[in-house]
Amino acid sequence: MRFAHTSAGATVPPDTLPLPAAVDRAWAWGAATGRGVRVCVIDSGVDPAHPAVGGDVPLYAAEEAGDGTWRVVEDDAGDVAGHGTACAGIIRGLAPDAETTSVRVLTKNLRGNGEAMLAALSWAVDQGFDLVNMSLSTRKEALKERLHDLADRAWFKGVTLVSAAHNSPVISYPWRFPSVISVGSHAVDDPEYLEVNPDPPVDVFAAGVNVRVPWPGGGTKVVSGNSFATPHVVGLSARVLQEHPRFRTAQLRQVLAAVADNVDGRPARSRP
């Protein structure tokens, strides 16, 4: 793996987690499929016609208004780069009944405007989505304070932001904010295999190495990166929120840690 913030395979002592023996996956999500949970994917758009995505994804985009401000409007461009379709497909694969909405902020070369990201996130918080998938970040210090305020607003409103750690060993946002669930990658070929990180700021590791994902046009592609680990965590979180709809970010973070596969002494799950 050539990108940063990946699992080193460390285990975590069970006494560092609250009531680890009382929280298992049957209690955490049981047979939940994400039904009734609203997810916003802020990315490059989504191809709703892809069979792995489901066809019922409302499409929006952040656009610049004439006065220099940004707003979120209805969109018909779909996915301009493939990245968003991959993320939406991963979420649907784990939580097929989650209600997914796309907000396009990235261009075909996966570049983006920080103001567009802020506008999209502000809109998502105002709309009250349960989960926001942010497989992107910014290194611009000028945006840090406003983005931090938005992340805090999401925390207090009960909107959980799940954000990819940067693939390079750099500081970027919002994944480094404590109000955000931050995600790095591991190389285990199992979409439900989850590790809690004993050495933050990354909270958890999920599948992000050589992951086969849906790609616009009906095909698939094998990709690697923390971007693709993040929707795995969103999909599992959608299951938890169906089963425990009153949970917020703090409870989700604790449950994800409690059911992680690298808690020392826990029996290994059977995996495909």
Kinemage of the C-alpha trace (Angstrom):
@kinemage 1
@onewidth
@group {chain A} dominant
@subgroup {mainchain}
@vectorlist {calphas} color= white
{ca met a 1} P 0.000 0.000 0.000
{ca arg a 2} L 1.414 3.344 -1.029
{ca phe a 3} L -0.987 5.665 0.728
{ca ala a 4} L -1.038 6.909 4.296
{ca his a 5} L -3.359 6.068 7.203
{ca thr a 6} L -3.620 2.339 6.693
{ca ser a 7} L -3.899 -0.371 9.295
{ca ala a 8} L -0.717 -1.669 10.893
{ca gly a 9} L -2.579 -4.736 12.175
{ca ala a 10} L -2.506 -3.693 15.829
{ca thr a 11} L -4.907 -5.214 18.341
{ca val a 12} L -6.761 -3.244 20.999
{ca pro a 13} L -7.147 -4.330 24.650
{ca pro a 14} L -10.825 -4.922 25.425
{ca asp a 15} L -10.662 -2.901 28.649
{ca thr a 16} L -10.123 0.278 26.597
{ca leu a 17} L -13.700 0.005 25.297
{ca pro a 18} L -16.921 0.506 27.254
{ca leu a 19} L -18.764 -2.778 27.829
{ca pro a 20} L -17.157 -4.611 24.899
{ca ala a 21} L -18.644 -7.961 25.874
{ca ala a 22} L -22.162 -6.536 25.887
{ca val a 23} L -21.961 -5.180 22.330
{ca asp a 24} L -21.854 -7.617 19.444
{ca arg a 25} L -22.961 -7.395 15.838
{ca ala a 26} L -26.261 -9.119 16.474
{ca trp a 27} L -27.112 -6.342 18.930
{ca ala a 28} L -25.478 -3.590 16.868
{ca trp a 29} L -27.347 -4.205 13.624
{ca gly a 30} L -28.774 -7.728 13.503
{ca ala a 31} L -30.484 -8.211 10.138
{ca ala a 32} L -30.767 -4.465 9.433
{ca thr a 33} L -30.399 -3.268 5.838
{ca gly a 34} L -30.287 0.481 6.434
{ca arg a 35} L -34.009 0.934 5.842
{ca gly a 36} L -35.168 4.451 6.665
{ca val a 37} L -31.624 5.805 7.066
{ca arg a 38} L -30.819 8.839 4.901
{ca val a 39} L -27.294 9.057 3.471
{ca cys a 40} L -25.753 11.946 1.558
{ca val a 41} L -22.747 11.257 -0.689
{ca ile a 42} L -20.750 14.447 -1.327
{ca asp a 43} L -18.506 13.501 -4.218
{ca ser a 44} L -18.255 13.489 -8.027
{ca gly a 45} L -21.921 12.613 -8.532
{ca val a 46} L -23.552 9.205 -8.881
{ca asp a 47} L -24.661 7.128 -11.864
{ca pro a 48} L -28.144 6.110 -10.664
{ca ala a 49} L -28.575 3.746 -13.610
{ca his a 50} L -25.827 1.429 -12.380
{ca pro a 51} L -27.462 -1.772 -11.079
{ca ala a 52} L -25.253 -1.718 -7.973
{ca val a 53} L -26.544 1.737 -7.072
{ca gly a 54} L -30.254 1.149 -7.390
{ca gly a 55} L -31.670 3.844 -9.654
{ca asp a 56} L -33.478 5.928 -7.042
{ca val a 57} L -30.720 8.394 -6.110
{ca pro a 58} L -31.726 12.080 -6.117
{ca leu a 59} L -28.996 14.100 -7.826
{ca tyr a 60} L -27.831 17.552 -6.740
{ca ala a 61} L -24.762 19.685 -7.373
{ca ala a 62} L -23.089 22.674 -5.769
{ca glu a 63} L -22.921 25.559 -8.239
{ca glu a 64} L -21.612 29.083 -8.051
{ca ala a 65} L -24.255 31.796 -8.108
{ca gly a 66} L -23.786 35.102 -9.881
{ca asp a 67} L -22.890 36.914 -6.678
{ca gly a 68} L -19.963 34.594 -5.925
{ca thr a 69} L -21.810 32.463 -3.387
{ca trp a 70} L -22.506 28.764 -3.804
{ca arg a 71} L -25.805 26.914 -3.661
{ca val a 72} L -27.054 23.346 -4.060
{ca val a 73} L -29.367 22.757 -7.022
{ca glu a 74} L -30.901 19.780 -8.788
{ca asp a 75} L -28.485 18.101 -11.191
{ca asp a 76} L -28.671 15.855 -14.247
{ca ala a 77} L -24.949 15.330 -14.953
{ca gly a 78} L -24.740 12.076 -13.011
{ca asp a 79} L -21.172 11.078 -12.147
{ca val a 80} L -18.400 12.980 -13.933
{ca ala a 81} L -15.484 10.922 -12.580
{ca gly a 82} L -16.665 7.536 -11.238
{ca his a 83} L -15.558 8.168 -7.661
{ca gly a 84} L -19.042 8.923 -6.321
{ca thr a 85} L -20.648 5.919 -8.002
{ca ala a 86} L -18.031 3.687 -6.401
{ca cys a 87} L -18.809 5.101 -2.955
{ca ala a 88} L -22.589 4.905 -3.417
{ca gly a 89} L -22.306 1.326 -4.662
{ca ile a 90} L -20.280 0.269 -1.636
{ca ile a 91} L -22.883 1.801 0.679
{ca arg a 92} L -25.720 0.083 -1.153
{ca gly a 93} L -23.868 -3.222 -1.064
{ca leu a 94} L -23.789 -3.115 2.729
{ca ala a 95} L -27.045 -1.231 3.368
{ca pro a 96} L -29.237 -1.883 0.312
{ca asp a 97} L -32.284 -0.149 1.756
{ca ala a 98} L -30.565 3.084 2.805
{ca glu a 99} L -31.893 6.199 1.080
{ca thr a 100} L -28.940 7.649 -0.835
{ca thr a 101} L -28.688 11.216 -2.164
{ca ser a 102} L -25.811 12.578 -4.255
{ca val a 103} L -24.327 16.081 -4.166
{ca arg a 104} L -21.695 16.652 -6.849
{ca val a 105} L -18.774 18.893 -5.868
{ca leu a 106} L -15.850 17.275 -7.726
{ca thr a 107} L -14.846 17.619 -11.373
{ca lys a 108} L -13.860 14.905 -13.841
{ca asn a 109} L -10.258 15.061 -12.591
{ca leu a 110} L -11.426 14.846 -8.964
{ca arg a 111} L -10.616 18.456 -8.275
{ca gly a 112} L -12.982 20.571 -6.244
{ca asn a 113} L -13.660 24.039 -4.939
{ca gly a 114} L -13.577 24.396 -1.157
{ca glu a 115} L -16.560 26.727 -1.244
{ca ala a 116} L -18.535 24.082 -3.119
{ca met a 117} L -17.695 21.526 -0.440
{ca leu a 118} L -18.772 23.924 2.307
{ca ala a 119} L -22.037 24.688 0.516
{ca ala a 120} L -22.785 20.995 -0.005
{ca leu a 121} L -22.032 20.100 3.602
{ca ser a 122} L -24.077 23.005 4.939
{ca trp a 123} L -26.999 21.880 2.766
{ca ala a 124} L -26.654 18.282 3.941
{ca val a 125} L -26.676 19.364 7.582
{ca asp a 126} L -29.705 21.592 7.012
{ca gln a 127} L -31.494 18.683 5.326
{ca gly a 128} L -30.852 16.547 8.397
{ca phe a 129} L -29.270 13.519 6.740
{ca asp a 130} L -28.393 10.756 9.169
{ca leu a 131} L -24.999 10.110 7.557
{ca val a 132} L -22.778 12.107 5.212
{ca asn a 133} L -20.096 10.281 3.230
{ca met a 134} L -17.128 12.585 2.593
{ca ser a 135} L -14.452 10.718 0.667
{ca leu a 136} L -12.627 13.992 0.178
{ca ser a 137} L -10.883 16.671 2.206
{ca thr a 138} L -9.185 20.053 1.928
{ca arg a 139} L -5.731 21.206 2.997
{ca lys a 140} L -6.679 24.893 2.858
{ca glu a 141} L -6.193 26.454 6.279
{ca ala a 142} L -8.423 29.365 5.216
{ca leu a 143} L -11.384 26.965 5.152
{ca lys a 144} L -10.541 25.151 8.381
{ca glu a 145} L -12.501 27.320 10.825
{ca arg a 146} L -15.691 27.389 8.750
{ca leu a 147} L -15.478 23.656 8.092
{ca his a 148} L -14.896 23.026 11.791
{ca asp a 149} L -17.995 25.074 12.643
{ca leu a 150} L -20.019 23.057 10.129
{ca ala a 151} L -18.757 19.773 11.566
{ca asp a 152} L -19.754 20.935 15.046
{ca arg a 153} L -23.185 21.985 13.767
{ca ala a 154} L -23.615 18.521 12.283
{ca trp a 155} L -22.572 16.915 15.598
{ca phe a 156} L -25.141 18.863 17.597
{ca lys a 157} L -27.899 18.258 15.041
{ca gly a 158} L -27.354 14.503 14.949
{ca val a 159} L -25.872 14.405 11.446
{ca thr a 160} L -22.878 12.048 11.441
{ca leu a 161} L -20.001 12.968 9.134
{ca val a 162} L -17.848 10.031 8.019
{ca ser a 163} L -14.715 11.280 6.302
{ca ala a 164} L -11.732 9.689 4.571
{ca ala a 165} L -8.278 10.324 5.956
{ca his a 166} L -5.961 11.778 3.333
{ca asn a 167} L -4.105 9.210 1.246
{ca ser a 168} L -0.890 11.142 1.816
{ca pro a 169} L 0.737 11.850 5.198
{ca val a 170} L -0.576 15.415 5.321
{ca ile a 171} L -2.970 17.371 7.489
{ca ser a 172} L -6.338 17.986 5.873
{ca tyr a 173} L -9.942 18.430 6.963
{ca pro a 174} L -12.606 17.476 8.000
{ca trp a 175} L -11.316 14.014 8.897
{ca arg a 176} L -9.029 15.348 11.645
{ca phe a 177} L -11.880 16.960 13.577
{ca pro a 178} L -12.993 15.032 16.694
{ca ser a 179} L -16.648 15.559 15.732
{ca val a 180} L -16.111 13.466 12.585
{ca ile a 181} L -15.712 9.679 12.272
{ca ser a 182} L -12.465 9.350 10.323
{ca val a 183} L -11.570 6.335 8.216
{ca gly a 184} L -8.359 4.736 6.946
{ca ser a 185} L -7.810 1.474 5.088
{ca his a 186} L -6.911 -2.142 5.710
{ca ala a 187} L -6.174 -4.825 3.134
{ca val a 188} L -8.536 -7.576 4.338
{ca asp a 189} L -10.828 -8.736 1.531
{ca asp a 190} L -14.034 -8.543 3.547
{ca pro a 191} L -16.446 -5.583 3.350
{ca glu a 192} L -17.569 -6.126 6.942
{ca tyr a 193} L -14.119 -6.489 8.480
{ca leu a 194} L -13.539 -3.478 10.706
{ca glu a 195} L -10.623 -2.377 12.862
{ca val a 196} L -10.582 0.265 15.581
{ca asn a 197} L -7.419 2.342 15.552
{ca pro a 198} L -5.445 2.430 18.828
{ca asp a 199} L -3.488 5.439 17.561
{ca pro a 200} L -5.834 8.284 16.456
{ca pro a 201} L -6.631 10.672 14.755
{ca val a 202} L -8.017 8.004 12.407
{ca asp a 203} L -10.902 6.276 14.203
{ca val a 204} L -11.413 3.069 12.228
{ca phe a 205} L -10.017 1.094 9.304
{ca ala a 206} L -12.174 -0.566 6.653
{ca ala a 207} L -11.614 -2.316 3.332
{ca gly a 208} L -9.739 0.050 1.052
{ca val a 209} L -7.129 -1.954 -0.851
{ca asn a 210} L -7.923 -3.586 -4.208
{ca val a 211} L -11.655 -3.162 -3.740
{ca arg a 212} L -13.904 -3.993 -6.680
{ca val a 213} L -16.457 -1.206 -7.033
{ca pro a 214} L -19.207 -0.217 -9.463
{ca trp a 215} L -18.183 2.298 -12.125
{ca pro a 216} L -20.339 4.500 -14.368
{ca gly a 217} L -21.686 2.770 -17.447
{ca gly a 218} L -22.594 -0.456 -15.644
{ca gly a 219} L -19.099 -1.846 -15.153
{ca thr a 220} L -16.705 -2.306 -12.259
{ca lys a 221} L -13.181 -1.268 -11.404
{ca val a 222} L -10.588 -2.327 -8.824
{ca val a 223} L -9.483 0.651 -6.734
{ca ser a 224} L -7.517 1.449 -3.591
{ca gly a 225} L -7.656 4.356 -1.182
{ca asn a 226} L -9.196 5.644 2.010
{ca ser a 227} L -11.971 7.093 -0.142
{ca phe a 228} L -13.319 3.581 -0.634
{ca ala a 229} L -12.876 2.491 2.961
{ca thr a 230} L -15.134 5.344 4.083
{ca pro a 231} L -18.394 4.142 2.462
{ca his a 232} L -17.876 0.728 4.059
{ca val a 233} L -18.122 2.458 7.437
{ca val a 234} L -21.129 4.461 6.256
{ca gly a 235} L -22.911 1.304 5.140
{ca leu a 236} L -22.322 -0.448 8.455
{ca ser a 237} L -23.343 2.724 10.308
{ca ala a 238} L -26.609 2.811 8.350
{ca arg a 239} L -27.381 -0.665 9.644
{ca val a 240} L -26.680 0.437 13.205
{ca leu a 241} L -28.916 3.489 12.834
{ca gln a 242} L -31.811 1.414 11.523
{ca glu a 243} L -31.568 -0.769 14.611
{ca his a 244} L -30.855 2.152 16.983
{ca pro a 245} L -32.361 5.272 15.385
{ca arg a 246} L -31.695 7.523 18.370
{ca phe a 247} L -27.948 7.033 18.163
{ca arg a 248} L -25.737 9.964 17.224
{ca thr a 249} L -22.076 10.273 16.291
{ca ala a 250} L -20.716 9.506 19.756
{ca gln a 251} L -22.768 6.319 20.074
{ca leu a 252} L -21.921 5.221 16.535
{ca arg a 253} L -18.203 5.661 17.148
{ca gln a 254} L -18.396 3.546 20.307
{ca val a 255} L -20.425 0.787 18.654
{ca leu a 256} L -18.061 0.598 15.673
{ca ala a 257} L -15.145 0.291 18.072
{ca ala a 258} L -16.903 -2.299 20.217
{ca val a 259} L -17.672 -4.626 17.284
{ca ala a 260} L -14.257 -4.201 15.614
{ca asp a 261} L -12.508 -7.398 14.601
{ca asn a 262} L -9.144 -6.426 16.110
{ca val a 263} L -10.264 -6.228 19.740
{ca asp a 264} L -7.787 -8.512 21.503
{ca gly a 265} L -9.201 -11.864 22.545
{ca arg a 266} L -12.318 -11.663 20.392
{ca pro a 267} L -13.005 -14.859 18.393
{ca ala a 268} L -12.417 -14.372 14.679
{ca arg a 269} L -15.563 -14.105 12.583
{ca ser a 270} L -16.005 -16.477 9.694
{ca arg a 271} L -15.405 -14.442 6.549
{ca pro a 272} L -15.999 -15.093 2.882
